[in-house]
Amino acid sequence: MNRRHDIDALRVLAFACLILYHVGMLYVADWGWHIKSSHLSEGLQLPMLFVNRWRMDLIFLISGMAAAFLLKPGQIGRFLAARSARLLLPLTFGILVVVPVQPYVQGVTNGVVEPGFLAFLAEYYTARRWPENAFDGWQHGYTWNHLWYLAYLWVYTLALAALLPLLRSRAGQRLCAGFVGLRGAALLILPALPLLFYSLTLQPLFPDNGDFIHDWYRNAVYFTVFLYGFVIARDDGFWAEALRLRRVALGLALGLFAVYTYVRHGLPETIPYWHEALIVTLRNAYVWTMLLAILGWAHALLNRPFAWLPRANEAVYPWYMLHQSLIVLIAYWLAPLRLGAAAECALVVAGTVAGCHLLHEYVIRRTGWLRPLFGLKSAAETRETPALRLAAYGVVPFAALVIFVVSQS
C-alpha cells in the first residue's frame, strides 16, 4: 500500500497545533496552567475552547491509524516490543531530564520552591512529597506533565494487542465492517454516541486529574477514538466518504460549536440536568463532526509527497517532548522584563520554535545515543534486533523508575 502522506502531514499539523495551544495557555484568562503571563486575555477563551474540545482526540485518532500501519500480520510481538521501546524510553528520559524544569518554574512562581535548579533537582529525584500545590503532580513527588500522552498511548497499545483476537473474529470483523461502512448521516451521528455516553455516565464520576489509574472518562474517550483510527486507517471506502462529506461535516461542526458556546455561556453554578445533557450532547457532536471534517479535508489537500514532510515528520517526536519545557522556561525568563504582550508572545513562540529546531537538528538527530531517547530510530537499529531486546530498551528503564518512586513514597 502506498504511503499515506495525508496522515503524515496531519500528524505534523496536529502536534504543531498542540504547541501553539500550549503557548495560548500562557495568555488565556481563567484557565490554570504551570505558569501564566501577566498579559491575560478573555478573548482567547473562545478560540482556545474551539481547539480544546478535539485536539487530543485527533492525536489519539492519528495514533490509532499509525498503529494500523505499523502492525504487520504475524508480528504482534515485534510490534509491542518496538512500541514499548519507542514510547517508554522517551517517557522515562523525559520525566527525568526534559520535564523537571516545569515543576521547578511552577514551584518558584508559586513561592513554594526556593530558586536554584540544581538544588531542586537533588530533592526532585528523591520523589519526596512536596508542599501542597507546589506544582502539578506534587502529591506523587514528580510529574510527567505533557508527556502523559506517551504513557496513555502505551497502555492503549497493549489493550489493542489484547483485543486483536476479538477484532479479527467473525463478530469483530462484522462490527468493524459496519463502522467503516457508515455513510451519510449515519457517519455524522453514530460514532459520536459512545463519546456522549461516556460524558453522561463517566465524566461526572471521574474528573480530569491527569492520573491514569483514576482517569476512566478520558481513557474511555481516548481509547475509543484510538480504536476508531485503527479501524478506519486502511479502508478506502471510509476515506472516500469522509472526502465526500468534508464540507457538510465542517459546516455542521461550526454550527454545533456556535450553538454549544451559546447554551453554555453565562451559566449559573447549578443548572437543570436537561440543560447539562444538552451541552454535552452538542459538545460530543461537535467533536466528532470536527474530527470527520479534518480527516476529509486532510485527505483532499494533504495526500501528496510534500518536500518538507519527511523531515517534519521525523521532528514531531523531539519537538513534542521539548516544546512545553521551552515555553515555560522562556516565559519565566521573560517575566521580569515586563515586555508588552505582543513582544513577549512573539519571543515565546520564536524561542520555542528556535529551541526545538536547534536541539533537534544539531544535537538530537546527530547524536546516536540521544536519538532513541527522543523517539527517533537509532542509526544502528535493524529488523534483526531481537524483539525482547527492543522491549527491554523501553520497559526496563520505565519499570526501574516506577519501582524507585514507589519505594520512596
C-alpha positions in Angstrom: 0.0 0.0 0.0 1.3 3.5 -0.9 2.3 5.7 2.0 -0.5 7.9 3.2 1.0 11.4 3.0 -2.1 13.0 4.4 -1.9 11.1 7.6 1.8 12.0 8.0 1.0 15.7 7.3 -2.0 15.6 9.6 0.3 14.3 12.4 2.7 17.1 11.9 -0.1 19.7 11.9 -1.8 18.2 14.9 1.3 18.5 17.0 2.1 22.0 15.7 -1.4 23.0 16.8 -0.6 21.5 20.2 2.5 23.6 20.5 0.5 26.8 19.7 -2.2 25.7 22.1 0.3 25.5 24.9 1.6 28.9 24.1 -2.0 30.1 24.3 -2.3 28.6 27.8 0.2 31.3 28.9 -2.3 34.0 28.0 -5.8 32.8 28.2 -7.6 34.2 31.2 -9.2 32.0 33.9 -7.6 28.8 32.7 -5.0 27.4 35.1 -1.6 26.3 33.8 2.0 25.8 35.0 2.9 29.4 34.6 0.8 32.4 33.5 1.8 35.6 31.8 0.8 39.0 33.3 -0.9 39.6 29.9 -4.1 37.6 30.2 -6.9 37.8 27.6 -10.5 36.7 27.9 -10.8 37.0 24.2 -8.6 33.9 23.8 -11.1 31.7 25.6 -13.3 31.1 22.5 -10.6 30.1 20.0 -8.9 28.0 22.8 -12.2 26.3 23.5 -12.7 25.7 19.8 -9.4 23.7 19.7 -9.5 22.3 23.2 -12.5 20.0 22.6 -10.9 17.9 19.9 -7.1 18.5 20.0 -6.2 15.3 21.9 -9.0 13.2 20.4 -7.4 14.0 17.0 -3.9 13.0 18.2 -5.2 9.7 19.6 -7.2 9.1 16.4 -4.0 9.6 14.4 -2.1 7.3 16.8 -4.7 4.5 16.1 -4.1 4.9 12.4 -0.4 4.8 12.9 -0.8 1.5 14.9 -2.8 0.0 12.0 0.1 0.7 9.5 2.8 -0.4 11.9 1.2 -3.7 12.9 2.2 -6.3 10.3 0.5 -9.7 10.1 2.0 -12.2 12.4 4.3 -9.7 14.1 2.4 -8.7 17.2 5.4 -9.4 19.5 7.7 -7.2 17.4 5.1 -4.5 17.2 4.7 -4.4 21.0 8.4 -4.5 21.6 9.1 -1.7 19.2 6.2 0.5 20.6 7.4 -0.2 24.1 10.9 1.0 23.3 9.6 4.0 21.3 7.2 5.1 24.0 8.6 4.1 27.4 12.3 5.1 26.9 11.4 8.7 25.8 8.8 8.8 28.6 11.4 7.8 31.3 14.1 10.1 29.9 11.5 12.9 29.6 10.4 12.6 33.2 14.0 12.6 34.4 15.6 15.2 32.1 13.2 17.2 30.0 10.2 17.9 32.3 11.8 18.8 35.7 12.3 22.5 34.6 8.5 22.8 34.5 7.7 21.9 38.2 10.8 24.0 39.2 9.4 27.1 37.4 5.9 26.5 38.7 7.1 25.9 42.3 9.3 29.0 42.3 6.4 31.1 40.7 4.1 29.8 43.4 6.6 30.8 46.1 6.9 27.2 47.4 10.3 26.2 45.9 13.5 28.1 46.6 15.3 29.4 43.5 18.2 27.2 42.5 17.6 24.5 39.8 20.3 22.1 40.9 19.2 22.1 44.5 15.7 21.5 43.3 16.8 18.5 41.2 18.6 17.0 44.2 15.3 16.9 46.0 13.1 16.2 43.0 15.0 12.9 42.2 14.2 11.6 45.6 10.5 11.7 44.6 9.6 13.2 48.0 6.2 14.6 48.8 6.2 18.3 48.1 4.2 21.1 49.9 0.6 21.3 48.8 0.2 22.8 45.3 3.9 23.3 44.8 3.4 22.1 41.2 1.1 19.9 39.2 1.8 16.4 40.5 3.2 17.4 43.8 1.3 14.6 45.5 3.5 12.0 43.7 6.8 13.8 44.1 7.3 14.0 40.4 5.3 14.7 37.3 5.2 13.7 33.6 3.2 16.9 32.7 2.7 17.0 28.9 4.3 13.6 28.4 1.2 11.8 29.8 0.2 11.1 26.3 3.1 8.6 25.9 2.0 6.6 28.9 -1.6 6.5 27.9 -0.7 5.6 24.3 1.5 2.7 25.6 -1.4 1.2 27.6 -3.8 1.6 24.7 -1.3 -0.2 22.5 -1.2 -3.1 25.0 -5.0 -3.1 25.1 -5.3 -3.1 21.3 -3.0 -6.2 21.2 -5.2 -7.9 23.8 -8.3 -7.1 21.7 -6.9 -8.2 18.4 -8.3 -11.8 18.6 -11.8 -10.2 19.1 -11.3 -7.7 16.4 -10.3 -10.5 14.0 -13.1 -12.8 14.9 -16.1 -13.1 12.7 -18.2 -10.9 15.0 -15.4 -8.4 15.3 -14.9 -8.2 11.6 -18.6 -7.6 11.1 -18.5 -4.8 13.7 -15.5 -3.2 12.0 -17.1 -3.5 8.6 -20.3 -1.9 9.9 -18.3 1.0 11.3 -16.3 1.8 8.2 -19.4 1.1 6.1 -21.3 4.0 7.7 -22.5 6.5 5.1 -24.1 10.0 5.1 -26.0 11.0 8.3 -25.1 7.7 10.0 -21.4 8.5 9.8 -22.0 12.0 11.0 -24.0 10.9 14.0 -23.4 7.3 15.2 -19.6 7.5 16.1 -20.4 10.4 18.5 -22.9 8.3 20.5 -20.2 6.3 22.6 -18.5 9.6 23.4 -21.8 11.1 24.5 -22.5 8.0 26.7 -19.1 8.4 28.4 -19.8 12.1 29.1 -23.2 11.3 30.7 -22.0 8.4 32.8 -18.3 8.6 33.5 -17.3 12.3 33.3 -19.3 13.2 36.5 -17.6 10.5 38.4 -14.0 10.8 37.1 -12.9 14.4 36.6 -9.7 15.1 34.6 -6.8 15.0 37.0 -4.0 13.5 34.9 -4.0 10.3 36.9 -4.2 7.3 34.6 -5.5 4.9 37.2 -8.5 7.1 38.0 -8.9 8.7 34.6 -11.7 6.5 33.4 -13.6 9.1 31.5 -10.6 10.3 29.4 -9.4 6.7 29.0 -12.8 5.7 27.6 -12.9 8.6 25.1 -9.2 8.4 24.0 -9.2 4.6 23.7 -12.4 4.7 21.7 -11.0 7.2 19.2 -7.8 5.3 19.1 -9.7 2.2 18.1 -11.6 4.4 15.5 -8.3 5.3 14.0 -7.1 1.7 13.9 -10.3 0.5 12.2 -10.5 3.3 9.5 -6.9 3.6 8.6 -6.8 1.2 5.7 -10.4 1.3 4.5 -10.7 3.1 1.2 -14.5 3.3 1.4 -14.4 5.3 4.7 -11.9 7.8 3.3 -13.9 8.3 0.2 -17.0 9.0 2.3 -15.0 11.4 4.6 -13.8 13.2 1.5 -17.4 13.4 0.1 -18.8 14.7 3.5 -16.0 17.1 4.3 -18.0 20.3 3.5 -21.1 19.1 5.3 -19.1 17.9 8.3 -17.2 21.2 8.6 -20.4 23.3 8.3 -22.2 21.1 10.8 -19.2 21.3 13.2 -19.1 25.1 13.0 -22.8 25.3 13.6 -22.7 22.9 16.5 -19.9 24.9 18.1 -21.8 28.1 17.8 -24.8 26.6 19.5 -22.7 24.9 22.1 -21.0 28.1 23.1 -24.3 30.0 23.2 -26.0 27.5 25.5 -23.1 27.2 27.9 -22.4 31.0 28.1 -23.1 32.7 31.4 -24.5 29.7 33.2 -25.0 29.7 37.0 -23.3 27.1 39.2 -26.3 24.9 39.2 -28.3 24.0 36.1 -31.0 21.5 35.3 -30.0 18.1 34.2 -31.6 18.6 30.8 -29.5 21.7 30.2 -26.3 19.9 31.2 -27.3 16.9 28.9 -27.9 19.3 26.0 -24.5 20.9 26.5 -22.6 17.6 26.5 -24.6 16.3 23.5 -23.7 19.4 21.5 -20.1 19.1 22.6 -19.7 15.5 21.6 -21.5 16.0 18.3 -19.1 18.9 17.6 -16.1 16.9 18.4 -16.9 14.0 16.1 -18.1 16.2 13.2 -14.9 18.3 13.5 -12.7 15.2 13.5 -14.5 13.9 10.4 -14.2 17.2 8.7 -10.4 17.3 9.5 -9.9 13.8 8.1 -11.9 14.6 4.9 -10.1 17.9 4.2 -6.7 16.4 5.1 -7.4 13.6 2.5 -8.4 16.2 -0.1 -5.5 18.7 0.4 -2.6 16.8 2.0 -2.3 13.5 0.3 0.8 14.3 -1.7 4.6 13.9 -1.2 5.5 17.4 0.1 9.2 18.1 0.1 9.1 19.2 3.7 7.1 16.3 5.1 9.8 13.6 5.7 12.0 15.9 7.8 9.0 17.5 9.6 7.5 14.0 10.3 10.8 13.0 11.9 10.9 16.2 14.0 7.5 15.7 15.6 8.6 13.5 18.4 11.5 15.6 19.6 9.6 18.8 19.2 6.7 17.3 21.2 9.0 16.3 24.0 10.8 19.6 24.2 8.2 22.3 23.4 6.4 22.7 26.8 9.6 22.9 28.8 10.9 25.6 26.5 7.6 27.5 26.6 7.6 27.5 30.4 11.3 28.3 30.8 11.3 31.2 28.2 8.1 32.7 29.7 9.8 32.5 33.2 12.9 34.3 31.8 10.9 37.0 30.1 8.6 37.7 33.0 11.0 40.1 34.9 11.5 42.2 31.7 7.8 43.3 31.7 7.6 43.4 27.9 4.4 44.2 26.0 2.0 41.4 25.3 2.8 41.2 21.5 6.6 41.3 22.1 6.5 38.7 24.9 4.3 36.3 22.9 6.4 36.7 19.8 9.6 35.9 21.8 8.0 32.9 23.4 6.9 31.5 20.1 10.2 32.3 18.3 12.3 31.0 21.2 10.3 27.7 21.4 10.5 27.1 17.7 14.2 28.0 17.5 15.0 25.9 20.6 13.1 22.8 19.2 14.7 23.2 15.8 18.3 23.7 17.0 18.2 20.9 19.6 16.6 18.5 17.1 18.6 19.4 14.0 22.0 19.9 15.5 22.1 17.8 18.7 19.4 15.1 18.9 19.4 13.7 15.3 23.2 13.9 15.1 23.9 12.1 18.4 23.4 8.4 18.2 22.7 7.7 21.9 20.2 10.6 22.1 18.1 9.5 19.1 16.1 6.7 20.9 15.7 8.9 24.0 13.7 11.3 21.8 11.7 8.6 20.0 13.9 8.5 16.9 15.2 5.3 15.3 18.8 4.5 16.2 21.2 4.6 13.3 22.1 1.0 14.1 18.5 -0.3 14.5 17.8 -3.1 12.1 15.0 -5.5 11.6 17.2 -8.2 13.1 17.1 -6.6 16.5 15.5 -9.2 18.8 12.0 -8.3 20.0 12.8 -8.9 23.6 15.9 -6.6 23.5 13.7 -3.9 21.9 11.2 -4.3 24.7 13.9 -4.1 27.3 15.1 -0.7 25.9 11.8 0.7 27.0 10.3 -1.4 29.7 13.3 -1.9 31.9 14.1 1.8 32.5 10.5 2.7 33.0 9.9 -0.2 35.4 13.0 0.9 37.3 11.7 4.5 37.6 8.3 3.3 38.8 9.9 0.9 41.4 12.1 3.7 42.7 9.3 6.2 43.1 7.1 3.6 44.8 9.9 2.7 47.2 10.3 6.4 48.1 6.6 7.1 48.8 
